[in-house]
């Protein structure tokens, strides 16, 4: 007797991934093709929707990321059908995907937006937590309520947020760089922020402009994720809002930073006892380097490459992400970027026919604008998802399409330590070599402005605090006006630069 063949659904457009890139792509396709059914395949019953979108300037945009049940997306766009299942296999030659529930979906155009997964410093250790999606953030919150000391490994956005937000628990933060936030900041900006980090936090926080996540009614998702290999879609801005990040102790904020080091070895309690090594107490202050042996017994111990050993309740691995390409590689000859993502051209096409990719899963392999670089951030996920849908539509209709303007200039706005942070262009002088100069203006506790100049022209900028300079600097980078004659006056607080270049 012949085995039952899996049910086959035919869709002109199929999108994989319920994160920002996938949902934006599906929405845009639904608008472009109102009479076509758009299939969105996602492993999670909740999707990430962009809300309160605001175009701050020509390139800079602000929005909230909201978790919503997939039914809300289907209600907004009746021609989007959400399929709640993981992708088991992609058969690119047959133009079809197989899902874990045994179904087959045949496509004419497919967009892969499967995001990325956290790089864990140690797989399978119960005391090592990676934070990537809302579920892992909630698991972290649960563990933190019982913790007296934790260790954070990594120096990206999530590590920065955690280091600032956690209260009532000793935090040892190990980074491989000289200064915090190396992805986003130079040493000067890091120094500006570190003073805020080690200060006692005020009781009342400044209200966030962005909407908070809803964390209610998520039992269904937890059940759906009983299989540990599942990856939810990435956290967006303000992911820690609504989570109570408080440990067991009464003090507000206690943090110690170990720089220029990485994890050498992780010991469980028993292993550490047999090793006959000593762990260190939490350092008493930031200047006094004398540390004493810790008498407390901890569930897990971390030995750093600087030979220091600290015990803690658990370790947060916040060492970045890797593109989630695994479900699609078997039997398909995708070209991959150096970072392991699916290579895409300037129309978001992968190396295989009729397959596009957007967001964290892809590697931009076109010749970029001199002021743009790919970073796995929610703003780029939205832009790529939107542009991929436009490219899929143009190819279907036989139209030509120009590269979207958002890829002309890297622009990202976020919040760190309650400061507004705007990053523009080559803000850290990426790929400029030594042939550049920096101009700085800093008012301690209020604002930090850094401008990257090359041959008298502005190439990038970091703005921390309410500077109101983002639109002016964006224009100066894009129009490449020669600013040599202004010299240091460019950042003179007594000169209203916005009016100057209006």
C-alpha positions as CSV (number, residue, x, y, z in Angstrom):
1,X,0.0,0.0,0.0
2,X,1.4,3.4,-1.0
3,X,2.2,5.8,1.8
4,X,-0.1,8.8,2.0
5,X,1.4,11.8,0.3
6,X,1.6,15.0,2.3
7,X,-1.1,17.6,1.4
8,X,0.1,20.1,-1.1
9,X,-0.8,23.8,-1.0
10,X,0.2,26.1,-3.9
11,X,1.0,29.7,-3.2
12,X,2.4,32.3,-5.6
13,X,4.3,33.9,-2.6
14,X,5.6,32.1,0.4
15,X,7.5,33.8,3.3
16,X,9.3,31.9,6.0
17,X,9.7,33.6,9.4
18,X,7.4,35.5,11.8
19,X,10.0,38.1,12.8
20,X,10.1,41.7,11.7
21,X,11.6,40.9,8.2
22,X,9.1,38.1,7.4
23,X,6.0,39.9,8.7
24,X,7.0,43.2,6.9
25,X,7.6,41.2,3.7
26,X,4.3,39.4,3.9
27,X,2.4,42.6,4.6
28,X,4.0,44.4,1.7
29,X,3.2,41.5,-0.7
30,X,-0.4,41.4,0.6
31,X,-0.7,45.1,-0.3
32,X,0.8,44.7,-3.8
33,X,-1.2,41.6,-4.6
34,X,-4.6,41.9,-2.8
35,X,-6.2,39.0,-4.8
36,X,-3.3,36.6,-4.1
37,X,-3.0,34.5,-1.0
38,X,0.3,35.1,0.8
39,X,1.5,32.2,2.9
40,X,3.6,33.1,6.0
41,X,5.2,30.0,7.6
42,X,6.3,30.6,11.2
43,X,7.2,28.2,14.0
44,X,5.6,30.5,16.6
45,X,2.0,31.4,17.2
46,X,3.0,35.0,17.9
47,X,4.5,37.3,15.2
48,X,6.5,40.5,15.5
49,X,4.6,43.5,14.1
50,X,6.0,46.9,13.5
51,X,3.7,49.6,15.1
52,X,3.8,53.4,15.6
53,X,6.2,53.7,12.6
54,X,7.7,57.2,12.4
55,X,10.0,58.5,9.7
56,X,12.3,60.7,11.8
57,X,14.3,62.0,8.8
58,X,15.0,60.9,5.2
59,X,16.7,57.6,6.4
60,X,16.2,57.5,10.1
61,X,13.1,55.7,11.4
62,X,11.6,54.9,14.8
63,X,9.1,52.2,15.5
64,X,7.8,49.9,18.2
65,X,7.9,46.1,17.9
66,X,4.9,44.4,19.2
67,X,4.2,40.8,19.7
68,X,0.8,39.8,18.4
69,X,-1.1,36.6,17.9
70,X,-0.9,35.6,14.2
71,X,-4.7,36.0,13.9
72,X,-4.3,39.8,14.2
73,X,-2.1,39.8,11.1
74,X,-4.7,37.7,9.3
75,X,-7.5,40.1,10.4
76,X,-5.5,43.1,9.1
77,X,-4.6,41.4,5.8
78,X,-7.3,38.8,4.9
79,X,-5.1,37.6,2.0
80,X,-2.3,36.5,4.4
81,X,-2.6,32.9,5.7
82,X,-0.3,32.1,8.6
83,X,0.9,28.5,8.8
84,X,2.2,27.6,12.3
85,X,4.9,25.1,11.7
86,X,8.7,24.8,11.4
87,X,10.3,24.2,8.0
88,X,11.7,20.7,7.8
89,X,13.2,20.9,4.3
90,X,13.5,23.2,1.3
91,X,13.4,21.5,-2.2
92,X,14.6,24.4,-4.3
93,X,14.5,22.5,-7.6
94,X,10.9,21.5,-7.0
95,X,10.0,25.0,-5.7
96,X,8.5,23.6,-2.6
97,X,9.0,23.5,1.2
98,X,8.1,20.7,3.6
99,X,7.0,21.6,7.1
100,X,7.3,19.6,10.4
101,X,3.5,18.9,10.4
102,X,3.9,17.0,7.1
103,X,2.5,19.6,4.7
104,X,4.0,20.7,1.4
105,X,3.9,24.2,0.1
106,X,4.7,24.9,-3.6
107,X,5.8,28.5,-4.4
108,X,6.6,30.7,-7.3
109,X,8.6,33.1,-5.2
110,X,9.9,32.4,-1.8
111,X,11.4,34.8,0.8
112,X,13.5,33.3,3.7
113,X,13.4,35.5,6.8
114,X,14.3,32.9,9.4
115,X,16.4,35.3,11.5
116,X,19.4,34.2,13.6
117,X,20.2,32.2,16.7
118,X,22.4,33.1,19.6
119,X,26.0,31.9,19.6
120,X,26.2,30.1,22.9
121,X,29.6,30.0,24.6
122,X,28.8,26.5,25.7
123,X,26.0,24.2,24.4
124,X,24.0,22.0,26.7
125,X,25.1,23.6,30.0
126,X,22.0,24.2,32.2
127,X,23.7,27.3,33.7
128,X,24.4,29.0,30.4
129,X,21.5,31.1,29.0
130,X,21.3,32.7,25.6
131,X,18.9,35.6,25.2
132,X,17.4,36.0,21.8
133,X,13.6,35.8,21.8
134,X,10.9,36.6,24.3
135,X,10.8,33.1,25.7
136,X,14.5,33.1,26.6
137,X,14.1,36.6,28.1
138,X,11.4,35.3,30.3
139,X,13.4,32.2,31.3
140,X,16.2,34.7,32.2
141,X,13.8,36.7,34.4
142,X,12.7,33.6,36.2
143,X,16.3,32.5,36.9
144,X,17.3,36.1,38.0
145,X,14.6,36.1,40.8
146,X,16.7,33.4,42.6
147,X,20.1,34.8,41.8
148,X,22.7,36.6,44.0
149,X,25.3,36.9,41.3
150,X,25.4,36.4,37.5
151,X,28.0,36.7,34.9
152,X,27.4,38.4,31.5
153,X,29.7,37.3,28.6
154,X,29.6,39.5,25.5
155,X,29.6,43.1,24.4
156,X,26.6,43.8,22.1
157,X,23.3,45.4,22.5
158,X,21.7,42.8,24.8
159,X,24.7,42.7,27.1
160,X,24.6,46.5,27.3
161,X,21.0,46.6,28.2
162,X,21.3,43.8,30.8
163,X,24.2,45.4,32.5
164,X,22.2,48.6,33.0
165,X,18.8,47.1,33.8
166,X,19.6,44.4,36.3
167,X,19.1,45.3,40.0
168,X,19.5,43.4,43.3
169,X,22.2,41.1,42.0
170,X,25.9,41.3,41.6
171,X,26.9,41.4,37.9
172,X,30.3,40.5,36.6
173,X,30.5,41.5,32.9
174,X,33.3,40.0,30.9
175,X,34.1,41.6,27.5
176,X,36.9,40.8,25.0
177,X,37.4,44.5,24.1
178,X,39.0,47.4,26.0
179,X,35.6,49.2,26.4
180,X,31.9,48.4,26.7
181,X,29.6,48.4,23.6
182,X,32.4,47.9,21.1
183,X,29.9,47.2,18.3
184,X,28.3,50.6,18.7
185,X,30.8,52.9,20.4
186,X,34.5,53.9,20.6
187,X,36.3,54.2,23.9
188,X,35.1,57.8,24.4
189,X,31.4,57.0,24.1
190,X,32.0,53.9,26.3
191,X,33.6,56.1,29.0
192,X,30.7,58.5,28.8
193,X,28.2,55.6,29.3
194,X,30.3,53.8,31.9
195,X,29.9,56.6,34.4
196,X,26.1,56.2,34.1
197,X,26.4,52.4,34.4
198,X,28.3,52.4,37.7
199,X,26.3,55.2,39.3
200,X,23.3,54.4,41.5
201,X,20.2,54.5,39.3
202,X,17.4,57.0,40.1
203,X,14.1,55.3,41.2
204,X,11.9,56.7,38.5
205,X,12.9,55.9,35.0
206,X,12.4,58.2,32.1
207,X,9.3,57.0,30.2
208,X,10.1,55.1,27.1
209,X,8.5,56.3,23.9
210,X,8.1,52.8,22.5
211,X,5.3,50.4,23.4
212,X,6.1,47.6,25.8
213,X,5.8,43.9,25.0
214,X,2.8,42.0,26.1
215,X,3.9,38.8,27.9
216,X,0.4,37.6,28.9
217,X,-1.4,34.6,27.4
218,X,1.7,32.9,26.1
219,X,1.1,29.4,27.4
220,X,0.3,28.1,24.0
221,X,3.6,29.2,22.7
222,X,5.5,27.6,25.6
223,X,3.7,24.3,24.9
224,X,4.5,24.6,21.2
225,X,8.1,25.0,22.0
226,X,8.6,21.9,24.2
227,X,11.2,20.8,21.6
228,X,14.3,22.6,22.8
229,X,15.7,23.3,19.3
230,X,13.1,25.9,18.5
231,X,14.2,29.4,17.8
232,X,11.8,32.3,18.3
233,X,12.1,35.5,16.3
234,X,14.5,38.2,17.6
235,X,13.8,40.7,20.3
236,X,13.1,44.2,19.2
237,X,13.8,47.5,20.9
238,X,12.9,47.8,24.6
239,X,12.8,44.1,24.9
240,X,13.5,44.3,28.7
241,X,10.5,46.5,29.3
242,X,7.8,44.8,31.3
243,X,10.3,42.2,32.6
244,X,11.2,42.6,36.2
245,X,15.0,42.2,36.1
246,X,15.6,42.0,39.9
247,X,17.7,39.5,41.8
248,X,17.5,38.5,45.4
249,X,19.5,41.3,47.0
250,X,18.3,44.6,48.3
251,X,20.8,47.0,46.6
252,X,20.0,48.6,43.4
253,X,23.1,48.3,41.1
254,X,26.4,46.4,41.5
255,X,28.5,45.8,38.5
256,X,32.1,44.9,37.9
257,X,33.6,44.8,34.4
258,X,36.5,42.5,33.3
259,X,37.9,43.8,30.0
260,X,40.1,42.3,27.4
261,X,39.2,38.7,28.3
262,X,37.1,35.7,27.2
263,X,35.9,32.5,28.8
264,X,38.6,29.9,29.1
265,X,36.6,27.2,31.0
266,X,33.3,26.7,32.7
267,X,33.2,24.4,35.8
268,X,30.2,22.9,37.4
269,X,30.3,22.9,41.2
270,X,31.7,19.4,41.6
271,X,34.3,19.8,38.9
272,X,35.5,23.0,40.5
273,X,35.9,21.4,43.9
274,X,38.1,18.7,42.3
275,X,40.2,21.3,40.5
276,X,41.4,22.7,43.8
277,X,41.3,26.2,42.3
278,X,40.1,29.4,44.1
279,X,37.5,31.8,43.0
280,X,37.4,35.5,43.7
281,X,35.0,37.6,45.7
282,X,33.1,40.4,44.0
283,X,35.5,43.4,43.9
284,X,34.6,46.0,46.5
285,X,35.1,49.0,44.3
286,X,36.1,50.0,40.7
287,X,39.5,51.2,41.7
288,X,40.7,48.8,44.3
289,X,42.0,45.8,42.5
290,X,42.8,43.7,45.6
291,X,40.5,40.8,45.6
292,X,40.0,38.0,48.1
293,X,39.1,34.4,47.8
294,X,35.4,33.7,47.7
295,X,34.2,31.3,50.4
296,X,30.7,31.0,49.0
297,X,29.8,27.9,47.0
298,X,28.2,28.6,43.6
299,X,26.4,26.3,41.1
300,X,28.8,27.3,38.3
301,X,32.3,28.9,38.0
302,X,33.9,30.7,35.1
303,X,37.6,30.9,34.4
304,X,38.6,33.8,32.3
305,X,41.6,34.1,30.0
306,X,43.0,36.7,32.4
307,X,43.3,33.8,34.9
308,X,40.5,35.2,37.2
309,X,37.8,32.8,38.3
310,X,34.4,33.9,39.6
311,X,31.5,31.8,40.9
312,X,27.9,32.7,40.0
313,X,24.3,31.4,39.9
314,X,24.2,31.4,36.1
315,X,25.9,32.8,33.0
316,X,24.3,34.9,30.3
317,X,25.8,34.3,26.9
318,X,25.3,37.5,24.9
319,X,28.1,36.9,22.3
320,X,26.1,37.7,19.1
321,X,24.1,35.6,16.7
322,X,24.6,33.4,13.7
323,X,22.2,33.3,10.7
324,X,19.6,30.6,11.0
325,X,20.3,28.9,7.7
326,X,20.4,25.3,8.7
327,X,16.8,24.3,7.8
328,X,17.5,25.4,4.2
329,X,20.9,24.0,3.3
330,X,20.3,20.3,2.9
331,X,20.2,19.5,-0.9
332,X,20.4,23.2,-1.9
333,X,23.6,24.9,-3.2
334,X,23.2,28.3,-1.6
335,X,26.1,30.7,-1.8
336,X,26.9,31.7,1.8
337,X,28.6,34.9,3.1
338,X,31.6,34.9,5.4
339,X,29.3,35.3,8.3
340,X,27.4,32.2,7.3
341,X,24.3,34.1,6.0
342,X,22.6,33.4,2.7
343,X,24.3,35.7,0.1
344,X,21.8,38.2,-1.5
345,X,22.3,40.6,-4.4
346,X,21.1,44.2,-4.6
347,X,17.5,42.8,-5.3
348,X,17.6,40.5,-2.2
349,X,17.9,37.4,-4.5
350,X,19.9,34.4,-3.2
351,X,22.0,32.4,-5.5
352,X,19.0,30.0,-6.2
353,X,16.2,31.0,-8.6
354,X,13.1,32.5,-7.2
355,X,14.4,32.4,-3.6
356,X,14.9,35.8,-1.8
357,X,16.2,36.4,1.7
358,X,15.9,39.3,4.2
359,X,16.9,40.2,7.7
360,X,19.3,38.4,10.0
361,X,19.4,35.2,7.8
362,X,21.0,37.0,4.8
363,X,24.4,38.5,4.0
364,X,24.3,41.6,1.8
365,X,26.8,40.8,-1.0
366,X,26.3,43.8,-3.2
367,X,28.8,46.7,-3.5
368,X,27.4,48.9,-0.6
369,X,27.1,52.6,-0.6
370,X,30.2,54.3,1.1
371,X,28.0,55.1,4.1
372,X,26.2,51.8,4.7
373,X,27.1,48.5,6.3
374,X,25.0,45.5,7.3
375,X,24.3,45.1,11.0
376,X,21.8,42.6,12.3
377,X,19.4,45.2,13.8
378,X,15.6,45.4,13.8
379,X,15.7,48.5,11.6
380,X,17.5,46.7,8.8
381,X,15.2,43.7,9.2
382,X,12.2,45.9,8.5
383,X,13.9,47.7,5.6
384,X,15.1,44.5,4.0
385,X,11.7,42.7,4.4
386,X,10.0,45.7,2.8
387,X,12.5,45.9,-0.1
388,X,12.5,42.1,-0.7
389,X,8.7,42.2,-1.2
390,X,9.1,45.1,-3.6
391,X,11.7,43.2,-5.6
392,X,9.6,40.0,-5.6
393,X,6.7,42.0,-6.9
394,X,8.8,43.8,-9.6
395,X,10.1,40.4,-10.8
396,X,6.6,38.9,-11.0
397,X,5.3,41.9,-12.9
398,X,8.3,42.2,-15.2
399,X,9.1,45.7,-13.8
400,X,12.5,47.1,-13.0
401,X,13.2,48.5,-9.5
402,X,16.0,50.8,-8.1
403,X,17.8,50.0,-4.9
404,X,15.9,51.4,-1.9
405,X,17.1,54.7,-0.5
406,X,17.4,53.2,3.0
407,X,20.6,51.4,1.8
408,X,22.3,54.7,1.0
409,X,23.1,55.5,4.6
410,X,23.4,53.4,7.7
411,X,21.0,55.0,10.3
412,X,19.9,53.5,13.6
413,X,18.2,55.0,16.6
414,X,18.0,53.2,19.9
415,X,18.3,53.7,23.7
416,X,21.1,52.7,25.9
417,X,21.2,53.4,29.6
418,X,18.2,55.7,29.1
419,X,20.0,57.9,26.6
420,X,18.8,58.3,23.1
421,X,21.5,56.9,20.8
422,X,21.7,57.7,17.0
423,X,24.3,56.0,14.8
424,X,24.9,57.3,11.3
425,X,27.0,56.2,8.4
426,X,30.6,55.0,9.2
427,X,30.0,55.9,12.9
428,X,33.0,53.9,14.1
429,X,35.1,54.7,11.0
430,X,34.4,51.2,9.7
431,X,36.7,50.4,6.7
432,X,38.1,53.9,6.5
433,X,41.6,52.9,7.6
434,X,43.8,55.4,9.4
435,X,43.0,58.2,6.9
436,X,40.3,59.9,8.9
437,X,39.9,62.2,11.9
438,X,37.4,62.5,14.7
439,X,35.8,65.5,16.2
440,X,34.2,65.3,19.7
441,X,31.9,67.2,21.9
442,X,31.0,65.9,25.3
443,X,29.0,67.2,28.2
444,X,29.3,64.7,31.0
445,X,25.9,63.1,31.9
446,X,24.1,65.0,29.2
447,X,25.4,64.4,25.6
448,X,28.2,62.9,23.6
449,X,28.8,63.8,20.0
450,X,31.4,62.2,17.7
451,X,31.8,63.0,14.0
452,X,34.0,61.0,11.7
453,X,35.6,63.1,9.0
454,X,37.6,62.2,5.9
455,X,39.1,64.7,3.5
456,X,37.0,67.5,5.0
457,X,33.8,65.5,4.5
458,X,31.5,63.9,7.1
459,X,31.4,60.1,6.9
460,X,29.6,59.1,10.1
461,X,28.5,60.2,13.5
462,X,27.5,59.0,17.0
463,X,24.9,61.1,18.9
464,X,24.2,60.2,22.5
465,X,21.5,62.3,24.3
466,X,19.0,64.8,23.0
467,X,21.2,66.5,20.5
468,X,18.7,67.2,17.7
469,X,21.5,67.0,15.2
470,X,20.6,63.8,13.5
471,X,18.8,65.3,10.5
472,X,21.5,67.9,9.9
473,X,24.3,65.3,10.1
474,X,22.4,62.9,7.9
475,X,22.2,65.5,5.2
476,X,25.9,66.5,5.6
477,X,26.9,62.8,5.1
478,X,24.7,62.3,2.1
479,X,25.6,65.5,0.3
480,X,29.3,65.2,1.0
481,X,29.7,68.9,1.4
482,X,33.3,70.0,2.1
483,X,33.4,71.2,5.7
484,X,37.1,71.9,6.0
485,X,36.6,75.6,6.3
486,X,34.4,75.2,9.5
487,X,37.1,73.3,11.4
488,X,36.3,72.9,15.1
489,X,33.3,75.3,14.8
490,X,31.3,72.4,13.4
491,X,30.7,71.2,17.0
492,X,30.8,74.5,18.8
493,X,27.7,74.5,21.1
494,X,27.3,78.2,20.7
495,X,26.7,77.9,17.0
496,X,23.3,76.7,15.9
497,X,24.5,74.2,13.3
498,X,21.0,73.2,12.3
499,X,20.2,76.7,11.1
500,X,23.6,77.0,9.5
501,X,23.1,74.2,7.1
502,X,19.4,74.5,6.5
